Amino acid sequence: MLKKIALVAMGGLFATTAIAQSELFKADDLVKYRQSIYQVMSAQAKVMGAMAKGDIEFDADTVHERALNMGNVAKLLGETYVPATQGVKESNMLPAAWEDMDGFQAKGKDFGGALEALIAASGEPGFDAAKARPAIGQVLKSCKACHDDYRD
């Protein structure tokens, strides 16, 4: 129950923050900010993906650290999705995301859930490559699902 209250409060905070951001920053700058966040997330995901595939040596502590990094910057995304960014030429967001905001947000929640599960699992004793593969796979799958439908 307390977790649900915190999530609702955070949702309201993001909405308020997004409005404040749209007044403080130009739409072009918000798109650059959003893209920077995704670059950080991509760098974290590449390391974890390479470990899951066996391309680089698996290290549970590194997976946990990278997952935490993704979680920390993912929190910042909400303030970058404001209607003013819809027409920004450099944005990679397809119009479909704005037209289907419920679907777009659902995919974001799927990503958040997969990332939360990875963070929790990777922080547990005994987390190994066998446990990491499906958890990392779910995060990457949720990234791809959003890209497939809503990214140019």
N, C-alpha and C positions, 0 to 999 in steps of 0.2 A: 504494500500500500504506500509506504513512504517513498519507494522508488518511483511509483507512478506519479505521486505528487511532485517529486523533484523533476521528472521528465516534463510534466505539464508546465511547471514554473520555468524550466529551461526553454521550452518552446516559446513561451511568452517573451522571455528575455531575447531570444533570437529575433523574433518579430520586431521588437522595439529597437534592437541593435541594427537590424537591416534598414529600418526607416532612418535611423540616425546616420548610418553609413551612406545612404543614398543622398542625404543632404550635405554631407561633408566631402564626399569624393565624387569625382567625375565618373561617369559610367565606364569610360575606357580604362580608368585606373582600377575600378572594381573588377573588371574582367582580367586585367593583368594580375591582380592580387589572387583571384580565383585560380588562374592558370599556374601561378607560383605554388599555391597550396597543392594542386594536383601534381606538379613536378616533384615536390617533396614526397608525396605519397607514392608516386611511381618509382622513385629511387628505392624506397623502403620495400615495395612489393617485388622489385626485380631481385633484390638480394634474397628475400624469402622464397621466391619462385625458383631461383637457381639452387637453393638448398633443397627444396622439395623435390626437384628433378634429379638431384645428385650431381649437378654441374660444379658445385663448390661444396666443401666440407660442411656438414650439418653441425650447427651449434645452437643448442636450445636457448641459451642466454641471449644470443644475437637475435634469434627469431622473436623472443619476447620483447627485447628492446625495440626492434623494428616495428613490431605490432603496436607497441605503446606510442612510438613516434607517429605512426599513422593515425592512431586514435586522437592524439593531441592536436594535430593539425586539422583533422577532419572536423573538429568542433568549430573551426573558424569558417567553414564553408557557408553555413546558413546566412551569414551577414553579407555574402557576395551575390546571392541570388535575388536581386531586386529587379522589378520590371524595367527600370531604366537601362539595364544591360542587354535587354532583348535585341535591340537593333545594332549593337556594337559589331562592326565588321570583323574584327579579330577574334570574336567569340567562336568557339567550336560547337556551341550548343545549337542543336537543330530547333527549328520552330516547333517541332512536335513536342518538345519538352514543355514549352509554354502552353501549348494547346491541350496537353494531357498532364497537367501539373500533379494530379492525384497519382497517376501512374509513375511519373518521375519521382515523386516523393516516396512512393512505395518501394521503388528500387533503391532509393537512398536508405530506407529503413532496413531493407534486406542486407545491404552492405554493412550498415551499422551493427546489425545482429550477428553477421558472420565475423566481423572484426572483433566484436565484444567476446564472442565465443573463442576466437583465436587468442585474444589477450588472456582470458581466463585459463584456457588449457595450457598455454605456453608458460604460465606462471606456476603451474603445478609440478611437484616432484615427479620424476619419471617421464616427463615430456621428452619424446624421442622422435626420430625421423618418421617412424610409422604413424605416430599420432599427429605429427605436423602436416604430413601430405594432405590428408582430407581437409583439415582445418584451413590451411593456406589455400587449398584448391577452392574452397567455398568463398573465401574473400575474393580471389581472382575471378572466379565465375560471376560473382555479383558485380564486380567492376565491368567485366565484359558485357553483361546483360544491359547495363545502362549505356555503355558505349554503342552497342548494337542499335539501340532504339533512339538515343537522344544526342549522339555526338557525331559531328561531321568528320 
